Amino acid sequence: MKISIYFKYILRELIQPFIFGIAAFTAIFVGTDVIFQLTDLYTQFDISLLRLGELFLLSLPQIIVYTFPMGSLLATILAYSRLNGDGEITAFRAGGFSIRKLLVPALIMGLVVSLGAIAINEYVVPQANYRYSLLEHEFEHGEQRPRTQYDLFLTPLDSSTNRPDFILYTRRFDADEGEMESVVLQEFNGGRPTTLIEAERAIWEQDNWHFYDGHLFRLARDERVPQMSFSEYIVRTAIDEPEEIARLDRDVDEMNMRELGHYITRLRAEGQEAFEERVLWHQQLSIPFASFIFVLLAAPLGLKPRREGGSATGMGLSVIIIFIYYGVMTLGDALGSQGTIPPWLGAWGQNIIFLLAGMVLLYRLGE
């Protein structure tokens, strides 16, 4: 019962500044970025206020993922500074509570917030970003964004030989109709080209691509030998279904981790390193997990004695930490995206640094 009361008490101290932090930092993002974007769209395309409100709401999930760690940081510093400044931490310790036990509520809150941010980043943000881009395209072009790609190349590599499985080119691909126009398919065996298929069009039917009105050639050394002409030919090559191909046309910030992972696999199968995309994949975990890291760092800082400053000092310290964190993150992002350091390190480097700093501060705090 004793632990339950102390846990609830400290948790209540954390919740109010956490909500304040989320609201304050979200307002900063909105005021310095979102408002300008929406104002620009409104003045250029005369968008209704209802649609403008929809765009505003769709921009919030991505911002919230960034402000959750900031709110956790501010809440932890302010709550423990207040408890420490009013002598309540001393009272708790006199009652038999260790400093580290008093940090448990904050650490649990940080972990829960991190898991919540990961869930939002995985299930809400991609859909919100995708819907935002669809509306933006509709406003700019006066029509819905077509799921059509032009001059599309697909070149997956055989993982065992690092040579192409096939090369596919189509002048126009329509995902909604499951159709390609002016298609050229070159098939390989053991890394060597074996056949070439040219067709006027291809249609996805019953789990296979059907090529229509074309020619098939056998590829020999320095020549191609005609094999047959066809009105319909079922291709057995493992070309993805239309929905999988269509995902290639989505921006990476419109993909969840599974979709982005699949996209990265495809890029690497085509011989690309995809450093930038791999950094982003790791960031979909590392940025939300910063809530827990910030709590671990902020709690010992909040427990340090301060003679004056109060909330203003806590806010200032939070801003400094956030600035350093995102500065290191930006540097890691740049280095990881260029392949200078491993992509996972580019995404997690700032978390590792701040985690070590938090553990050192916690160790020095003692019992």
C-alpha positions as CSV (number, residue, x, y, z in Angstrom):
1,M,0.0,0.0,0.0
2,K,2.9,2.3,0.8
3,I,4.5,1.9,-2.5
4,S,1.2,2.3,-4.3
5,I,0.5,5.6,-2.7
6,Y,4.0,7.0,-3.4
7,F,3.8,5.7,-7.0
8,K,0.4,7.4,-7.6
9,Y,1.6,10.6,-6.0
10,I,4.7,11.0,-8.1
11,L,2.8,9.9,-11.2
12,R,0.3,12.7,-10.7
13,E,3.2,15.2,-10.4
14,L,4.5,14.0,-13.8
15,I,1.2,14.0,-15.7
16,Q,0.4,17.7,-15.6
17,P,3.8,19.0,-16.8
18,F,3.9,16.2,-19.4
19,I,0.6,17.4,-20.9
20,F,1.9,21.0,-20.7
21,G,5.1,20.0,-22.4
22,I,3.3,18.2,-25.3
23,A,1.0,21.3,-25.8
24,A,3.9,23.8,-25.6
25,F,6.2,22.0,-28.0
26,T,3.4,21.1,-30.4
27,A,2.5,24.7,-30.5
28,I,6.1,25.6,-31.3
29,F,6.1,23.1,-34.2
30,V,2.7,24.3,-35.5
31,G,3.6,28.0,-35.2
32,T,7.0,27.7,-36.9
33,D,6.1,25.2,-39.7
34,V,2.6,23.9,-40.1
35,I,0.8,27.3,-40.0
36,F,3.1,28.6,-42.8
37,Q,2.4,25.6,-45.0
38,L,-1.3,25.8,-44.5
39,T,-1.4,29.6,-45.1
40,D,0.6,29.1,-48.3
41,L,-1.9,26.4,-49.5
42,Y,-4.8,28.6,-48.6
43,T,-3.6,31.6,-50.4
44,Q,-2.6,29.7,-53.6
45,F,-5.6,27.4,-54.0
46,D,-8.4,29.0,-52.0
47,I,-9.0,25.9,-49.8
48,S,-12.1,25.7,-47.7
49,L,-11.6,26.1,-43.9
50,L,-13.0,22.5,-43.4
51,R,-10.3,21.0,-45.6
52,L,-7.7,23.3,-44.1
53,G,-8.7,21.9,-40.7
54,E,-8.4,18.4,-42.0
55,L,-4.8,19.1,-43.2
56,F,-4.0,20.6,-39.8
57,L,-5.2,17.4,-38.0
58,L,-3.4,15.2,-40.4
59,S,-0.1,17.0,-39.7
60,L,-0.4,16.5,-35.9
61,P,0.5,12.7,-35.6
62,Q,4.0,13.2,-36.9
63,I,4.5,16.2,-34.6
64,I,3.3,14.4,-31.6
65,V,5.8,11.6,-32.1
66,Y,8.5,14.3,-31.9
67,T,7.0,16.1,-28.9
68,F,6.3,13.0,-26.7
69,P,10.0,12.8,-25.8
70,M,10.2,16.5,-25.3
71,G,7.2,16.4,-23.0
72,S,8.6,13.5,-21.0
73,L,11.9,15.4,-20.5
74,L,10.2,18.6,-19.3
75,A,7.8,16.7,-17.1
76,T,10.5,14.7,-15.4
77,I,12.7,17.7,-14.7
78,L,9.9,19.9,-13.4
79,A,8.3,17.2,-11.3
80,Y,11.4,16.1,-9.5
81,S,12.7,19.6,-9.2
82,R,9.4,20.6,-7.4
83,L,9.5,17.5,-5.2
84,N,13.2,18.1,-4.3
85,G,12.8,21.9,-3.8
86,D,9.8,21.4,-1.4
87,G,11.7,18.9,0.7
88,E,9.4,16.0,-0.3
89,I,12.3,13.9,-1.6
90,T,14.0,14.3,1.8
91,A,10.7,13.1,3.4
92,F,10.5,10.1,1.2
93,R,14.0,9.1,1.9
94,A,13.4,9.5,5.7
95,G,10.5,7.1,5.2
96,G,12.8,4.4,3.8
97,F,12.6,5.1,0.0
98,S,15.8,5.1,-2.0
99,I,16.4,7.6,-4.7
100,R,16.3,5.0,-7.4
101,K,13.0,3.6,-6.2
102,L,11.6,7.1,-6.4
103,L,12.6,7.2,-10.1
104,V,10.5,4.1,-10.9
105,P,7.3,6.0,-11.7
106,A,9.1,8.3,-14.2
107,L,10.9,5.4,-15.8
108,I,7.6,3.5,-16.3
109,M,5.9,6.6,-17.6
110,G,8.8,7.0,-20.1
111,L,8.5,3.4,-21.2
112,V,4.8,3.6,-21.7
113,V,5.1,6.9,-23.6
114,S,7.8,5.4,-25.8
115,L,5.6,2.4,-26.6
116,G,2.6,4.7,-27.4
117,A,4.8,6.8,-29.7
118,I,6.0,3.7,-31.5
119,A,2.4,2.6,-32.0
120,I,1.4,6.1,-33.3
121,N,4.4,6.1,-35.6
122,E,3.6,2.7,-37.0
123,Y,-0.2,2.8,-37.4
124,V,-1.2,6.5,-37.5
125,V,1.6,8.6,-39.0
126,P,2.0,6.8,-42.3
127,Q,-1.7,6.9,-43.1
128,A,-2.0,10.5,-42.0
129,N,1.0,11.5,-44.2
130,Y,-0.4,9.6,-47.1
131,R,-3.8,11.2,-46.8
132,Y,-2.1,14.6,-46.5
133,S,-0.2,14.1,-49.7
134,L,-3.3,13.0,-51.5
135,L,-5.2,16.1,-50.5
136,E,-2.2,18.4,-51.3
137,H,-2.0,16.8,-54.8
138,E,-5.8,17.3,-55.2
139,F,-5.6,21.0,-54.3
140,E,-2.6,21.6,-56.5
141,H,-3.7,19.7,-59.6
142,G,-7.5,19.7,-59.3
143,E,-7.8,15.9,-59.4
144,Q,-7.0,12.9,-57.2
145,R,-3.4,11.6,-57.3
146,P,-3.3,8.7,-59.8
147,R,-1.5,5.6,-58.8
148,T,0.3,5.6,-62.1
149,Q,4.1,5.4,-62.8
150,Y,5.9,6.1,-66.0
151,D,9.1,4.6,-67.3
152,L,9.2,2.1,-64.5
153,F,12.2,-0.2,-64.1
154,L,12.4,-3.3,-61.8
155,T,15.7,-5.1,-61.5
156,P,15.8,-7.5,-58.5
157,L,19.0,-9.3,-57.8
158,D,19.6,-12.9,-57.0
159,S,21.0,-12.9,-53.4
160,S,23.3,-15.9,-54.1
161,T,24.9,-14.5,-57.3
162,N,24.2,-10.7,-56.8
163,R,23.1,-10.7,-60.5
164,P,19.7,-9.8,-61.9
165,D,16.8,-12.2,-61.7
166,F,15.1,-10.2,-64.4
167,I,14.9,-6.7,-65.8
168,L,11.4,-5.2,-66.4
169,Y,10.6,-2.0,-68.1
170,T,7.2,-0.5,-68.8
171,R,6.4,2.8,-70.3
172,R,3.3,3.1,-68.1
173,F,2.1,1.2,-65.0
174,D,-1.4,1.6,-63.6
175,A,-1.8,0.1,-60.1
176,D,-5.6,0.6,-60.0
177,E,-6.1,-1.3,-63.2
178,G,-3.3,-3.8,-62.7
179,E,-2.0,-3.0,-66.2
180,M,1.3,-2.2,-67.9
181,E,1.8,-0.7,-71.4
182,S,4.8,-1.2,-73.7
183,V,6.5,-3.9,-71.6
184,V,10.0,-5.3,-72.0
185,L,11.0,-8.3,-69.8
186,Q,14.5,-9.7,-69.9
187,E,14.9,-13.0,-68.0
188,F,18.2,-14.3,-66.6
189,N,19.5,-17.7,-65.6
190,G,22.6,-17.9,-63.4
191,G,23.2,-14.3,-64.1
192,R,23.1,-14.7,-67.9
193,P,20.3,-13.3,-70.1
194,T,18.2,-16.1,-71.6
195,T,15.0,-14.7,-73.0
196,L,13.5,-11.4,-74.0
197,I,9.8,-10.7,-74.1
198,E,8.3,-7.6,-75.7
199,A,4.6,-7.0,-75.4
200,E,2.1,-4.2,-76.1
201,R,0.6,-4.6,-72.6
202,A,0.4,-6.8,-69.5
203,I,-2.5,-7.4,-67.2
204,W,-2.5,-8.9,-63.7
205,E,-4.9,-11.9,-63.7
206,Q,-5.3,-14.7,-61.2
207,D,-2.0,-14.2,-59.5
208,N,0.0,-14.0,-62.7
209,W,1.0,-11.3,-65.2
210,H,-0.5,-12.0,-68.7
211,F,1.4,-10.4,-71.6
212,Y,-0.5,-9.6,-74.7
213,D,0.4,-9.0,-78.4
214,G,4.1,-9.5,-78.3
215,H,7.2,-11.5,-79.2
216,L,9.5,-13.8,-77.4
217,F,13.2,-14.1,-78.3
218,R,15.9,-16.5,-77.1
219,L,19.1,-14.7,-76.3
220,A,22.3,-16.3,-77.6
221,R,25.8,-14.8,-77.7
222,D,25.6,-11.4,-79.4
223,E,22.2,-12.1,-81.0
224,R,18.6,-12.7,-80.2
225,V,16.8,-15.5,-81.9
226,P,13.0,-15.1,-82.5
227,Q,11.1,-17.9,-80.9
228,M,7.4,-17.0,-81.2
229,S,4.8,-14.3,-81.5
230,F,1.9,-14.4,-79.2
231,S,-1.5,-12.8,-78.5
232,E,-1.4,-13.9,-74.9
233,Y,1.5,-15.3,-72.8
234,I,1.5,-16.1,-69.1
235,V,4.8,-15.0,-67.5
236,R,6.1,-17.3,-64.7
237,T,8.8,-14.9,-63.7
238,A,8.2,-13.7,-60.0
239,I,7.1,-10.2,-60.8
240,D,5.3,-8.6,-57.9
241,E,1.5,-8.0,-57.9
242,P,0.3,-4.5,-58.6
243,E,-0.2,-3.4,-55.0
244,E,3.4,-4.3,-54.2
245,I,4.7,-2.4,-57.2
246,A,2.5,0.6,-56.3
247,R,4.2,0.9,-52.9
248,L,7.3,1.9,-54.7
249,D,5.6,5.2,-55.6
250,R,4.9,6.1,-52.0
251,D,7.2,8.5,-50.1
252,V,9.1,6.7,-47.4
253,D,7.4,8.8,-44.7
254,E,4.1,7.3,-45.9
255,M,5.2,3.8,-45.1
256,N,5.1,1.8,-41.8
257,M,8.1,-0.3,-40.7
258,R,6.9,-3.4,-42.6
259,E,6.4,-1.5,-45.8
260,L,9.6,0.4,-45.5
261,G,11.5,-2.8,-44.7
262,H,10.0,-4.4,-47.8
263,Y,11.0,-1.3,-49.9
264,I,14.5,-1.5,-48.6
265,T,14.8,-5.2,-49.4
266,R,13.7,-4.4,-52.9
267,L,16.2,-1.5,-53.3
268,R,19.0,-3.7,-52.0
269,A,17.9,-6.5,-54.3
270,E,18.3,-4.0,-57.2
271,G,21.9,-3.3,-56.1
272,Q,21.2,-0.1,-54.1
273,E,22.6,0.3,-50.6
274,A,19.5,2.4,-49.4
275,F,21.5,4.0,-46.6
276,E,19.0,6.8,-46.2
277,E,16.0,4.5,-46.1
278,R,17.7,2.2,-43.6
279,V,18.4,5.1,-41.3
280,L,14.8,6.1,-41.5
281,W,13.7,2.6,-40.7
282,H,15.7,2.6,-37.5
283,Q,14.5,6.1,-36.6
284,Q,10.9,4.9,-36.5
285,L,12.0,3.1,-33.3
286,S,14.8,5.3,-32.0
287,I,12.9,8.6,-32.0
288,P,9.9,7.3,-30.1
289,F,12.2,5.5,-27.7
290,A,13.8,8.8,-26.8
291,S,11.0,9.3,-24.2
292,F,12.5,6.7,-22.0
293,I,16.0,7.9,-22.6
294,F,15.1,11.5,-21.7
295,V,13.4,10.3,-18.5
296,L,16.5,8.4,-17.5
297,L,18.6,11.5,-18.1
298,A,16.2,14.1,-16.7
299,A,15.3,12.5,-13.4
300,P,18.8,12.8,-11.9
301,L,19.0,16.4,-13.2
302,G,15.7,17.2,-11.6
303,L,16.9,15.9,-8.2
304,K,20.0,18.1,-8.2
305,P,19.7,21.0,-5.7
306,R,18.7,24.4,-7.1
307,R,18.5,27.6,-5.2
308,E,16.3,29.5,-7.6
309,G,14.8,29.4,-11.1
310,G,12.1,26.8,-10.7
311,S,10.1,26.1,-13.8
312,A,12.0,28.6,-15.9
313,T,15.2,26.8,-15.2
314,G,13.6,23.5,-16.0
315,M,12.3,24.7,-19.3
316,G,15.6,26.2,-20.2
317,L,17.5,23.0,-19.3
318,S,15.0,21.0,-21.4
319,V,15.4,23.2,-24.4
320,I,19.2,22.9,-24.2
321,I,19.0,19.1,-23.9
322,I,16.6,18.9,-26.8
323,F,18.8,21.1,-28.9
324,I,21.8,18.9,-28.3
325,Y,19.9,15.7,-28.8
326,Y,18.4,16.7,-32.2
327,G,21.7,18.2,-33.2
328,V,23.5,14.9,-32.6
329,M,20.6,13.1,-34.3
330,T,20.8,15.3,-37.4
331,L,24.6,14.6,-37.6
332,G,24.0,10.9,-37.2
333,D,21.3,11.0,-39.9
334,A,23.6,12.7,-42.3
335,L,26.5,10.3,-41.7
336,G,24.3,7.2,-41.8
337,S,22.5,8.3,-44.9
338,Q,25.9,8.8,-46.7
339,G,27.2,5.4,-45.5
340,T,30.0,7.0,-43.5
341,I,28.7,5.1,-40.4
342,P,26.3,2.1,-40.2
343,P,22.7,3.2,-40.7
344,W,21.7,1.7,-37.3
345,L,24.3,3.8,-35.6
346,G,23.2,6.9,-37.5
347,A,19.7,6.4,-36.1
348,W,20.6,5.2,-32.6
349,G,23.8,7.1,-31.9
350,Q,22.1,10.0,-30.0
351,N,20.1,7.5,-27.9
352,I,23.2,5.6,-27.0
353,I,25.1,8.8,-25.9
354,F,22.2,10.1,-23.8
355,L,21.5,6.6,-22.3
356,L,25.2,6.4,-21.1
357,A,25.0,10.0,-19.8
358,G,21.8,9.2,-17.9
359,M,23.3,6.0,-16.4
360,V,26.3,7.9,-15.2
361,L,24.2,10.6,-13.6
362,L,22.0,8.0,-12.0
363,Y,25.0,6.1,-10.6
364,R,26.5,9.3,-9.2
365,L,23.2,10.1,-7.6
366,G,23.6,7.1,-5.3
367,E,21.2,5.8,-2.8
